Amino acid sequence: MTETIYGGGCLCGWIRYEAIGPADNPHTCSCRQCQRHTGAPTTVWAAFPRDRVRWNGPGGAPATFRSSDITSRAFCPRCGSSIGAIDDAPTIELLIGGFDQPDQAALRPRAHSFVDRRPGWWHLDTGAVEPEADETT
């Protein structure tokens, strides 16, 4: 597999990272932990081995909150942006929305966790072609 460097970071740019891929297990999740971590009905993640992620912004590594027995949620202490999850296993899961180029085909989710927890009105991957988004928001 080809190694790709995925750059990304938080809203204010204080926390920046580079993750060397390939990205593992890009997926969506609708568990309550993910919903509360991001404020969204579904999160979109990609995993990387811990030794393949480098925190390279002026803020260094993100702040963390221990959210379960196996993981801590990562966020920017300055702007509050959700960054991902730093698992006890040697894995860091990064939110795809934080990548500089989140539309790469290799980041397309291939699975969905906790489908039963998503709101009933939330439909996933309809296959519809969406119009181009307004970038001003």
N, C-alpha and C positions, 0 to 999 in steps of 0.2 A: 504494500500500500504506500501511497505517496504521503510524505510528511508535508503538512501545511501549517503555517503559523497563523493562528487566529488572534488578532488584536482586539481589545475591547476595554470597557471601563464603565465607570459610573456617570451620572448626569453632569456633575461638575468637573470631572476629569481628575480629581484628586487621587482616586484609585484607578490604576491602569494595569492591564495584564497582557501577557502573551501566553497562549496555550499552543503547544506543539502537537499536531494531530497525526494520524487521523482522529477525529472526534469519535468517541465511543458512545453507543446507545442514545442517540438523539431521540428524545421522547417528550411527550406531554404528560402532565400530572394534574389531577383535580382533587388531591387529598386536602383536608382542612389545613394542615401545616403549610403546604404550598400556597393555598389561597390566602392565608393570613400573612405569610411572609411577603407576598407581592401585592396583595389587594386585588388580584385578578382571579377569575373563575378557573383558569387553567394556566399553568406555567409551562415553559418549553425549555428543556435542559439538554446539555451535552456533557458527557463525562470525559475527564482526562486524568491520567496518572499524576499524582501529586508532584512528582519530580519533573513533569513536563509543563508545569505552570509556573510562570515567573511574574511576580508583582513588580512592575517597573515604573509606576507613577510616583509623584512626589509624596503621596500618603503612605507608600509602602503597602503592606498587607492590609486587607480590610479588617474592620472590627467584626467580632463574632458574637452570636448568642447561642448558647447550648439549647437546642430545641428538642432533643430526644436522646436516647441512650447510645445512638450510633452516629449522630451528626450535629454540626453547628451551622447555623445560617450566617452567611457573610453579607455585610452591608458597608456602605461608606459612612464613616462617622461624621462627615461634613454635610453631605446633602441627603443622606438617608436612603439612597438608591440600593435596592436589593442587587447583590452581585451573584450569589449562588449558595452552595452548600459545601462545607469542608467536612468530608466524612472521616470517621475513624479509620476505615479501610483506606489504603493509600490512594484515595480518589478525591478529586475536586470536581463538582458539578457546577457548571457555569450557565447562567441564564442566557439563552440565545439572543434575546433582545438587547443585551449589552455588548454584543460583538459589533465591531465596526462595519462588517459586511454580513449581516444575519441572513441574507437571501441565498447563500451558497447552497447548492444541491446537497452537499455532504452533511448539512445541518438540518435537512428536512426530517421531522419526526417520523419514526417508523413504528411507534407503539404509543399506547396511552394507558397510564396507570390511574386507577380509581375513577373509571368512567362513571360508576354509579354515584359519585359525589359531585359530579358537575351539575350545574343548574339545568333543569329540564329544557330551558329555552336555548341552551348553548349547543350548537351543532358543530361537529368537527369535520374538517376536510370534505366539503361538499363537492369538490371538483370544479366548482364554478370559477370562471376567470373574473378576477376583481378589477375594477377600474383603477387607474393609477391614483395613489393617495396624495392628498394635499400635504406637502412637507412643511407647512407653516405652523402646525400645531405642536 
